[in-house]
Amino acid sequence: MDKIEHIGIAVKNLEESNRLFEKLLGVAHYKIEEVLSEHVKTSFFQVGPNKIELLEATSEKSAIAKYLDRKGEGIHHIAFAVEDIKAEMERLKTAGFRLLNDEPKKGADNKLVCFIHPKSANGVLVELCQDIDKQLSQ
Ligand code: ZN
């Protein structure tokens, strides 16, 4: 794993939280993106070299809706940048981690992503993400 790519935060109301985080971080979000397959709407903030992703559920089916019900708002996942997501998924599977998807899927912000079950990582939901551009240029 290369570095922390972003930290994901579950919020109830993306618009309100965008204003709050703009005040907190001193910068406005640089994009809003809906991920239909995940039933979430996301926004991204760039803070120096780091990124913060806010996630709002767009339907009750969303994992974010379930998370908010159980735990309320807060840090939802930590995403790590990887060069080769398939190789990294293979490595983690072999090491005994439970992956939430067998194949990389298209996530927000032009990434291929895979999640690791929090039960196999001390309660932390870990996301792997690889730039799609990088994959295409290989
Ligand atoms: Zn994320």
Backbone and ligand atoms as CSV (ligand in chain L), in Angstrom:
chain,resi,resn,atom,element,x,y,z
A,1,MET,N,N,0.844,-1.194,0.000
A,1,MET,CA,C,0.000,0.000,0.000
A,1,MET,C,C,0.879,1.243,0.000
A,2,ASP,N,N,0.476,2.235,-0.792
A,2,ASP,CA,C,1.333,3.397,-0.982
A,2,ASP,C,C,1.187,4.441,0.115
A,3,LYS,N,N,-0.041,4.845,0.366
A,3,LYS,CA,C,-0.290,5.936,1.322
A,3,LYS,C,C,-1.784,5.963,1.582
A,4,ILE,N,N,-2.176,6.741,2.579
A,4,ILE,CA,C,-3.609,6.945,2.776
A,4,ILE,C,C,-4.085,7.846,1.646
A,5,GLU,N,N,-5.063,7.370,0.893
A,5,GLU,CA,C,-5.571,8.135,-0.248
A,5,GLU,C,C,-6.625,9.142,0.222
A,6,HIS,N,N,-7.512,8.683,1.082
A,6,HIS,CA,C,-8.481,9.592,1.695
A,6,HIS,C,C,-9.083,8.948,2.938
A,7,ILE,N,N,-9.780,9.770,3.702
A,7,ILE,CA,C,-10.543,9.275,4.839
A,7,ILE,C,C,-12.007,9.555,4.541
A,8,GLY,N,N,-12.843,8.539,4.699
A,8,GLY,CA,C,-14.269,8.669,4.391
A,8,GLY,C,C,-15.070,8.930,5.658
A,9,ILE,N,N,-15.953,9.906,5.598
A,9,ILE,CA,C,-16.758,10.290,6.754
A,9,ILE,C,C,-18.233,10.203,6.387
A,10,ALA,N,N,-18.993,9.461,7.174
A,10,ALA,CA,C,-20.432,9.312,6.917
A,10,ALA,C,C,-21.175,10.504,7.500
A,11,VAL,N,N,-22.010,11.133,6.676
A,11,VAL,CA,C,-22.777,12.291,7.144
A,11,VAL,C,C,-24.253,12.116,6.785
A,12,LYS,N,N,-25.108,12.800,7.549
A,12,LYS,CA,C,-26.544,12.696,7.293
A,12,LYS,C,C,-26.967,13.608,6.157
A,13,ASN,N,N,-26.376,14.787,6.117
A,13,ASN,CA,C,-26.796,15.786,5.137
A,13,ASN,C,C,-25.565,16.381,4.464
A,14,LEU,N,N,-25.348,15.984,3.223
A,14,LEU,CA,C,-24.108,16.363,2.531
A,14,LEU,C,C,-23.978,17.882,2.389
A,15,GLU,N,N,-25.086,18.536,2.092
A,15,GLU,CA,C,-25.020,19.991,1.886
A,15,GLU,C,C,-24.568,20.711,3.151
A,16,GLU,N,N,-25.195,20.331,4.269
A,16,GLU,CA,C,-24.824,20.955,5.545
A,16,GLU,C,C,-23.386,20.619,5.907
A,17,SER,N,N,-22.997,19.381,5.684
A,17,SER,CA,C,-21.643,18.975,6.052
A,17,SER,C,C,-20.598,19.614,5.138
A,18,ASN,N,N,-20.949,19.856,3.879
A,18,ASN,CA,C,-20.032,20.566,2.992
A,18,ASN,C,C,-19.723,21.954,3.545
A,19,ARG,N,N,-20.774,22.602,4.046
A,19,ARG,CA,C,-20.557,23.936,4.625
A,19,ARG,C,C,-19.709,23.838,5.891
A,20,LEU,N,N,-20.015,22.845,6.719
A,20,LEU,CA,C,-19.273,22.669,7.970
A,20,LEU,C,C,-17.793,22.389,7.690
A,21,PHE,N,N,-17.534,21.479,6.748
A,21,PHE,CA,C,-16.144,21.111,6.476
A,21,PHE,C,C,-15.401,22.210,5.730
A,22,GLU,N,N,-16.123,23.001,4.972
A,22,GLU,CA,C,-15.483,24.160,4.339
A,22,GLU,C,C,-14.985,25.121,5.413
A,23,LYS,N,N,-15.830,25.316,6.435
A,23,LYS,CA,C,-15.448,26.189,7.547
A,23,LYS,C,C,-14.269,25.578,8.309
A,24,LEU,N,N,-14.361,24.272,8.548
A,24,LEU,CA,C,-13.329,23.572,9.327
A,24,LEU,C,C,-11.988,23.562,8.603
A,25,LEU,N,N,-12.007,23.229,7.334
A,25,LEU,CA,C,-10.759,22.994,6.606
A,25,LEU,C,C,-10.224,24.257,5.912
A,26,GLY,N,N,-11.101,25.223,5.720
A,26,GLY,CA,C,-10.663,26.446,5.056
A,26,GLY,C,C,-10.597,26.329,3.541
A,27,VAL,N,N,-11.127,25.244,3.003
A,27,VAL,CA,C,-11.232,25.109,1.536
A,27,VAL,C,C,-12.608,24.535,1.195
A,28,ALA,N,N,-13.070,24.855,0.004
A,28,ALA,CA,C,-14.342,24.297,-0.453
A,28,ALA,C,C,-14.100,22.909,-1.049
A,29,HIS,N,N,-15.140,22.094,-1.111
A,29,HIS,CA,C,-15.015,20.791,-1.762
A,29,HIS,C,C,-14.726,21.027,-3.239
A,30,TYR,N,N,-13.995,20.107,-3.860
A,30,TYR,CA,C,-13.653,20.306,-5.270
A,30,TYR,C,C,-14.533,19.480,-6.196
A,31,LYS,N,N,-15.293,18.567,-5.625
A,31,LYS,CA,C,-16.261,17.873,-6.477
A,31,LYS,C,C,-17.336,17.187,-5.653
A,32,ILE,N,N,-18.469,16.982,-6.318
A,32,ILE,CA,C,-19.554,16.172,-5.743
A,32,ILE,C,C,-19.818,15.088,-6.768
A,33,GLU,N,N,-19.953,13.872,-6.287
A,33,GLU,CA,C,-20.169,12.779,-7.226
A,33,GLU,C,C,-21.126,11.779,-6.614
A,34,GLU,N,N,-22.107,11.364,-7.401
A,34,GLU,CA,C,-23.021,10.330,-6.930
A,34,GLU,C,C,-22.543,8.991,-7.467
A,35,VAL,N,N,-22.465,7.981,-6.588
A,35,VAL,CA,C,-22.122,6.634,-7.037
A,35,VAL,C,C,-23.401,5.812,-6.957
A,36,LEU,N,N,-24.026,5.644,-8.125
A,36,LEU,CA,C,-25.357,5.028,-8.171
A,36,LEU,C,C,-25.346,3.616,-7.602
A,37,SER,N,N,-24.310,2.841,-7.956
A,37,SER,CA,C,-24.260,1.438,-7.533
A,37,SER,C,C,-24.173,1.316,-6.010
A,38,GLU,N,N,-23.617,2.339,-5.344
A,38,GLU,CA,C,-23.461,2.275,-3.888
A,38,GLU,C,C,-24.542,3.066,-3.154
A,39,HIS,N,N,-25.411,3.724,-3.919
A,39,HIS,CA,C,-26.459,4.554,-3.313
A,39,HIS,C,C,-25.871,5.608,-2.385
A,40,VAL,N,N,-24.827,6.255,-2.852
A,40,VAL,CA,C,-24.239,7.335,-2.056
A,40,VAL,C,C,-23.947,8.554,-2.921
A,41,LYS,N,N,-23.954,9.696,-2.250
A,41,LYS,CA,C,-23.499,10.924,-2.860
A,41,LYS,C,C,-22.277,11.347,-2.058
A,42,THR,N,N,-21.213,11.695,-2.756
A,42,THR,CA,C,-19.960,11.987,-2.067
A,42,THR,C,C,-19.471,13.385,-2.429
A,43,SER,N,N,-18.680,13.958,-1.546
A,43,SER,CA,C,-17.969,15.177,-1.908
A,43,SER,C,C,-16.538,15.013,-1.436
A,44,PHE,N,N,-15.633,15.710,-2.123
A,44,PHE,CA,C,-14.207,15.578,-1.809
A,44,PHE,C,C,-13.581,16.924,-1.491
A,45,PHE,N,N,-12.728,16.896,-0.472
A,45,PHE,CA,C,-11.946,18.073,-0.078
A,45,PHE,C,C,-10.476,17.711,-0.203
A,46,GLN,N,N,-9.705,18.654,-0.687
A,46,GLN,CA,C,-8.253,18.461,-0.747
A,46,GLN,C,C,-7.627,19.346,0.325
A,47,VAL,N,N,-6.865,18.734,1.224
A,47,VAL,CA,C,-6.197,19.482,2.289
A,47,VAL,C,C,-4.725,19.160,2.201
A,48,GLY,N,N,-3.927,20.068,1.646
A,48,GLY,CA,C,-2.530,19.734,1.399
A,48,GLY,C,C,-2.502,18.478,0.560
A,49,PRO,N,N,-1.711,17.479,0.973
A,49,PRO,CA,C,-1.621,16.250,0.175
A,49,PRO,C,C,-2.763,15.274,0.464
A,50,ASN,N,N,-3.656,15.634,1.380
A,50,ASN,CA,C,-4.647,14.669,1.849
A,50,ASN,C,C,-6.055,14.982,1.356
A,51,LYS,N,N,-6.857,13.935,1.303
A,51,LYS,CA,C,-8.229,14.096,0.853
A,51,LYS,C,C,-9.205,13.582,1.896
A,52,ILE,N,N,-10.323,14.293,1.984
A,52,ILE,CA,C,-11.425,13.882,2.847
A,52,ILE,C,C,-12.625,13.652,1.949
A,53,GLU,N,N,-13.290,12.521,2.147
A,53,GLU,CA,C,-14.498,12.197,1.391
A,53,GLU,C,C,-15.682,12.201,2.353
A,54,LEU,N,N,-16.698,12.992,2.043
A,54,LEU,CA,C,-17.935,12.935,2.821
A,54,LEU,C,C,-18.924,12.064,2.061
A,55,LEU,N,N,-19.658,11.225,2.776
A,55,LEU,CA,C,-20.613,10.319,2.128
A,55,LEU,C,C,-22.001,10.450,2.743
A,56,GLU,N,N,-22.973,10.663,1.876
A,56,GLU,CA,C,-24.366,10.720,2.288
A,56,GLU,C,C,-25.111,9.589,1.588
A,57,ALA,N,N,-26.026,8.934,2.297
A,57,ALA,CA,C,-26.825,7.868,1.681
A,57,ALA,C,C,-27.886,8.482,0.774
A,58,THR,N,N,-28.111,7.874,-0.392
A,58,THR,CA,C,-29.193,8.347,-1.258
A,58,THR,C,C,-30.388,7.399,-1.202
A,59,SER,N,N,-30.224,6.262,-0.515
A,59,SER,CA,C,-31.366,5.364,-0.321
A,59,SER,C,C,-31.129,4.524,0.929
A,60,GLU,N,N,-32.185,3.901,1.392
A,60,GLU,CA,C,-32.079,3.060,2.586
A,60,GLU,C,C,-31.193,1.837,2.344
A,61,LYS,N,N,-31.010,1.495,1.067
A,61,LYS,CA,C,-30.195,0.326,0.712
A,61,LYS,C,C,-28.703,0.583,0.902
A,62,SER,N,N,-28.357,1.851,1.039
A,62,SER,CA,C,-26.946,2.226,1.113
A,62,SER,C,C,-26.287,1.723,2.392
A,63,ALA,N,N,-25.048,1.277,2.270
A,63,ALA,CA,C,-24.279,0.880,3.457
A,63,ALA,C,C,-24.121,2.072,4.405
A,64,ILE,N,N,-24.124,3.273,3.845
A,64,ILE,CA,C,-23.995,4.477,4.678
A,64,ILE,C,C,-25.249,4.676,5.540
A,65,ALA,N,N,-26.428,4.383,4.967
A,65,ALA,CA,C,-27.677,4.501,5.748
A,65,ALA,C,C,-27.624,3.543,6.942
A,66,LYS,N,N,-27.154,2.317,6.676
A,66,LYS,CA,C,-27.077,1.326,7.755
A,66,LYS,C,C,-26.054,1.753,8.804
A,67,TYR,N,N,-24.960,2.310,8.342
A,67,TYR,CA,C,-23.913,2.760,9.253
A,67,TYR,C,C,-24.437,3.880,10.155
A,68,LEU,N,N,-25.143,4.839,9.549
A,68,LEU,CA,C,-25.673,5.971,10.319
A,68,LEU,C,C,-26.684,5.485,11.359
A,69,ASP,N,N,-27.492,4.503,10.990
A,69,ASP,CA,C,-28.455,3.927,11.933
A,69,ASP,C,C,-27.754,3.317,13.128
A,70,ARG,N,N,-26.696,2.561,12.848
A,70,ARG,CA,C,-25.996,1.834,13.909
A,70,ARG,C,C,-25.097,2.733,14.735
A,71,LYS,N,N,-24.323,3.573,14.054
A,71,LYS,CA,C,-23.247,4.283,14.761
A,71,LYS,C,C,-23.356,5.794,14.727
A,72,GLY,N,N,-24.213,6.310,13.867
A,72,GLY,CA,C,-24.282,7.770,13.737
A,72,GLY,C,C,-23.173,8.287,12.846
A,73,GLU,N,N,-23.084,9.606,12.757
A,73,GLU,CA,C,-22.087,10.205,11.869
A,73,GLU,C,C,-20.677,9.971,12.405
A,74,GLY,N,N,-19.709,9.975,11.501
A,74,GLY,CA,C,-18.323,9.840,11.951
A,74,GLY,C,C,-17.443,9.203,10.905
A,75,ILE,N,N,-16.222,8.900,11.313
A,75,ILE,CA,C,-15.266,8.301,10.379
A,75,ILE,C,C,-15.766,6.930,9.958
A,76,HIS,N,N,-15.872,6.725,8.673
A,76,HIS,CA,C,-16.468,5.508,8.134
A,76,HIS,C,C,-15.426,4.555,7.580
A,77,HIS,N,N,-14.445,5.076,6.842
A,77,HIS,CA,C,-13.403,4.191,6.314
A,77,HIS,C,C,-12.098,4.937,6.071
A,78,ILE,N,N,-11.030,4.155,5.955
A,78,ILE,CA,C,-9.717,4.685,5.572
A,78,ILE,C,C,-9.356,4.038,4.248
A,79,ALA,N,N,-9.027,4.864,3.278
A,79,ALA,CA,C,-8.704,4.336,1.949
A,79,ALA,C,C,-7.205,4.441,1.691
A,80,PHE,N,N,-6.639,3.356,1.194
A,80,PHE,CA,C,-5.224,3.327,0.850
A,80,PHE,C,C,-5.057,3.255,-0.658
A,81,ALA,N,N,-4.122,4.030,-1.167
A,81,ALA,CA,C,-3.804,3.983,-2.595
A,81,ALA,C,C,-2.949,2.756,-2.859
A,82,VAL,N,N,-3.269,2.037,-3.917
A,82,VAL,CA,C,-2.453,0.892,-4.326
A,82,VAL,C,C,-2.160,1.002,-5.824
A,83,GLU,N,N,-1.040,0.447,-6.214
A,83,GLU,CA,C,-0.638,0.453,-7.628
A,83,GLU,C,C,-1.441,-0.569,-8.421
A,84,ASP,N,N,-1.589,-1.745,-7.805
A,84,ASP,CA,C,-2.196,-2.876,-8.511
A,84,ASP,C,C,-3.229,-3.503,-7.582
A,85,ILE,N,N,-4.465,-3.089,-7.749
A,85,ILE,CA,C,-5.500,-3.482,-6.782
A,85,ILE,C,C,-5.725,-4.995,-6.768
A,86,LYS,N,N,-5.656,-5.631,-7.945
A,86,LYS,CA,C,-5.895,-7.077,-7.980
A,86,LYS,C,C,-4.824,-7.838,-7.212
A,87,ALA,N,N,-3.585,-7.413,-7.370
A,87,ALA,CA,C,-2.476,-8.068,-6.662
A,87,ALA,C,C,-2.631,-7.864,-5.153
A,88,GLU,N,N,-3.038,-6.668,-4.775
A,88,GLU,CA,C,-3.194,-6.350,-3.353
A,88,GLU,C,C,-4.366,-7.140,-2.752
A,89,MET,N,N,-5.446,-7.282,-3.529
A,89,MET,CA,C,-6.587,-8.080,-3.063
A,89,MET,C,C,-6.166,-9.532,-2.861
A,90,GLU,N,N,-5.395,-10.045,-3.776
A,90,GLU,CA,C,-4.901,-11.411,-3.702
A,90,GLU,C,C,-4.035,-11.582,-2.465
A,91,ARG,N,N,-3.133,-10.618,-2.237
A,91,ARG,CA,C,-2.232,-10.675,-1.089
A,91,ARG,C,C,-3.023,-10.700,0.222
A,92,LEU,N,N,-4.047,-9.841,0.310
A,92,LEU,CA,C,-4.818,-9.751,1.553
A,92,LEU,C,C,-5.680,-10.987,1.770
A,93,LYS,N,N,-6.231,-11.507,0.680
A,93,LYS,CA,C,-7.043,-12.721,0.780
A,93,LYS,C,C,-6.184,-13.868,1.311
A,94,THR,N,N,-4.999,-13.988,0.742
A,94,THR,CA,C,-4.069,-15.038,1.168
A,94,THR,C,C,-3.680,-14.858,2.637
A,95,ALA,N,N,-3.601,-13.611,3.079
A,95,ALA,CA,C,-3.216,-13.330,4.462
A,95,ALA,C,C,-4.389,-13.497,5.425
A,96,GLY,N,N,-5.580,-13.877,4.880
A,96,GLY,CA,C,-6.703,-14.197,5.752
A,96,GLY,C,C,-7.721,-13.082,5.942
A,97,PHE,N,N,-7.586,-11.990,5.200
A,97,PHE,CA,C,-8.570,-10.914,5.323
A,97,PHE,C,C,-9.798,-11.241,4.483
A,98,ARG,N,N,-10.953,-10.774,4.976
A,98,ARG,CA,C,-12.196,-10.987,4.254
A,98,ARG,C,C,-12.498,-9.762,3.393
A,99,LEU,N,N,-12.587,-9.969,2.094
A,99,LEU,CA,C,-12.868,-8.856,1.188
A,99,LEU,C,C,-14.367,-8.761,0.960
A,100,LEU,N,N,-14.862,-7.548,0.834
A,100,LEU,CA,C,-16.307,-7.358,0.632
A,100,LEU,C,C,-16.712,-7.487,-0.821
A,101,ASN,N,N,-15.763,-7.370,-1.748
A,101,ASN,CA,C,-16.065,-7.685,-3.141
A,101,ASN,C,C,-14.927,-8.495,-3.763
A,102,ASP,N,N,-15.313,-9.444,-4.628
A,102,ASP,CA,C,-14.328,-10.355,-5.223
A,102,ASP,C,C,-13.573,-9.707,-6.374
A,103,GLU,N,N,-14.235,-8.760,-7.026
A,103,GLU,CA,C,-13.604,-8.046,-8.142
A,103,GLU,C,C,-13.556,-6.570,-7.776
A,104,PRO,N,N,-12.543,-5.853,-8.261
A,104,PRO,CA,C,-12.537,-4.400,-8.030
A,104,PRO,C,C,-13.788,-3.778,-8.647
A,105,LYS,N,N,-14.342,-2.783,-7.993
A,105,LYS,CA,C,-15.490,-2.111,-8.613
A,105,LYS,C,C,-15.228,-0.620,-8.751
A,106,LYS,N,N,-16.043,0.002,-9.578
A,106,LYS,CA,C,-15.852,1.421,-9.864
A,106,LYS,C,C,-16.355,2.239,-8.682
A,107,GLY,N,N,-15.468,3.031,-8.088
A,107,GLY,CA,C,-15.861,3.881,-6.964
A,107,GLY,C,C,-15.895,5.333,-7.384
A,108,ALA,N,N,-15.988,6.223,-6.411
A,108,ALA,CA,C,-16.005,7.655,-6.705
A,108,ALA,C,C,-14.603,8.123,-7.085
A,109,ASP,N,N,-14.527,9.286,-7.703
A,109,ASP,CA,C,-13.264,9.975,-7.981
A,109,ASP,C,C,-12.342,9.169,-8.901
A,110,ASN,N,N,-12.948,8.482,-9.848
A,110,ASN,CA,C,-12.172,7.785,-10.874
A,110,ASN,C,C,-11.239,6.698,-10.327
A,111,LYS,N,N,-11.792,5.880,-9.443
A,111,LYS,CA,C,-11.001,4.825,-8.808
A,111,LYS,C,C,-11.645,3.460,-8.998
A,112,LEU,N,N,-10.780,2.457,-9.007
A,112,LEU,CA,C,-11.235,1.089,-8.808
A,112,LEU,C,C,-11.064,0.814,-7.324
A,113,VAL,N,N,-12.083,0.237,-6.700
A,113,VAL,CA,C,-12.010,0.075,-5.255
A,113,VAL,C,C,-12.378,-1.340,-4.808
A,114,CYS,N,N,-11.919,-1.666,-3.613
A,114,CYS,CA,C,-12.316,-2.902,-2.951
A,114,CYS,C,C,-12.301,-2.625,-1.456
A,115,PHE,N,N,-13.278,-3.170,-0.743
A,115,PHE,CA,C,-13.340,-2.961,0.707
A,115,PHE,C,C,-12.985,-4.251,1.446
A,116,ILE,N,N,-12.349,-4.067,2.589
A,116,ILE,CA,C,-12.005,-5.196,3.453
A,116,ILE,C,C,-12.957,-5.166,4.641
A,117,HIS,N,N,-13.501,-6.310,4.981
A,117,HIS,CA,C,-14.496,-6.361,6.055
A,117,HIS,C,C,-13.901,-5.860,7.372
A,118,PRO,N,N,-14.610,-4.941,8.039
A,118,PRO,CA,C,-14.072,-4.413,9.299
A,118,PRO,C,C,-13.843,-5.487,10.349
A,119,LYS,N,N,-14.625,-6.585,10.262
A,119,LYS,CA,C,-14.441,-7.652,11.261
A,119,LYS,C,C,-13.062,-8.276,11.155
A,120,SER,N,N,-12.449,-8.205,9.971
A,120,SER,CA,C,-11.115,-8.800,9.870
A,120,SER,C,C,-10.018,-7.749,10.014
A,121,ALA,N,N,-10.382,-6.509,10.368
A,121,ALA,CA,C,-9.349,-5.469,10.521
A,121,ALA,C,C,-9.608,-4.602,11.754
A,122,ASN,N,N,-9.855,-5.270,12.884
A,122,ASN,CA,C,-10.036,-4.546,14.152
A,122,ASN,C,C,-11.110,-3.463,14.100
A,123,GLY,N,N,-12.164,-3.757,13.346
A,123,GLY,CA,C,-13.281,-2.820,13.318
A,123,GLY,C,C,-13.112,-1.662,12.348
A,124,VAL,N,N,-12.007,-1.664,11.593
A,124,VAL,CA,C,-11.772,-0.574,10.636
A,124,VAL,C,C,-12.160,-1.025,9.235
A,125,LEU,N,N,-13.023,-0.260,8.605
A,125,LEU,CA,C,-13.352,-0.536,7.207
A,125,LEU,C,C,-12.239,0.065,6.354
A,126,VAL,N,N,-11.525,-0.810,5.649
A,126,VAL,CA,C,-10.391,-0.384,4.834
A,126,VAL,C,C,-10.789,-0.459,3.362
A,127,GLU,N,N,-10.470,0.591,2.628
A,127,GLU,CA,C,-10.735,0.628,1.195
A,127,GLU,C,C,-9.394,0.633,0.469
A,128,LEU,N,N,-9.308,-0.184,-0.561
A,128,LEU,CA,C,-8.149,-0.103,-1.456
A,128,LEU,C,C,-8.592,0.692,-2.657
A,129,CYS,N,N,-7.762,1.586,-3.167
A,129,CYS,CA,C,-8.163,2.239,-4.406
A,129,CYS,C,C,-6.994,2.472,-5.334
A,130,GLN,N,N,-7.296,2.249,-6.585
A,130,GLN,CA,C,-6.310,2.397,-7.660
A,130,GLN,C,C,-6.872,3.374,-8.679
A,131,ASP,N,N,-6.041,4.294,-9.130
A,131,ASP,CA,C,-6.478,5.228,-10.168
A,131,ASP,C,C,-6.845,4.455,-11.420
A,132,ILE,N,N,-7.989,4.775,-11.997
A,132,ILE,CA,C,-8.391,4.086,-13.227
A,132,ILE,C,C,-7.469,4.461,-14.381
A,133,ASP,N,N,-7.035,5.715,-14.423
A,133,ASP,CA,C,-6.122,6.151,-15.489
A,133,ASP,C,C,-4.838,5.331,-15.493
A,134,LYS,N,N,-4.361,5.064,-14.256
A,134,LYS,CA,C,-3.119,4.293,-14.144
A,134,LYS,C,C,-3.286,2.909,-14.752
A,135,GLN,N,N,-4.461,2.315,-14.448
A,135,GLN,CA,C,-4.707,0.963,-14.953
A,135,GLN,C,C,-4.750,0.971,-16.481
A,136,LEU,N,N,-5.402,1.985,-17.058
A,136,LEU,CA,C,-5.545,2.028,-18.509
A,136,LEU,C,C,-4.227,2.286,-19.205
A,137,SER,N,N,-3.315,2.992,-18.529
A,137,SER,CA,C,-2.055,3.321,-19.183
A,137,SER,C,C,-1.048,2.181,-19.106
A,138,GLN,N,N,-1.398,1.132,-18.327
A,138,GLN,CA,C,-0.456,0.019,-18.184
A,138,GLN,C,C,-0.404,-0.852,-19.430
L,1,ZN,ZN,ZN,-13.708,6.157,0.040
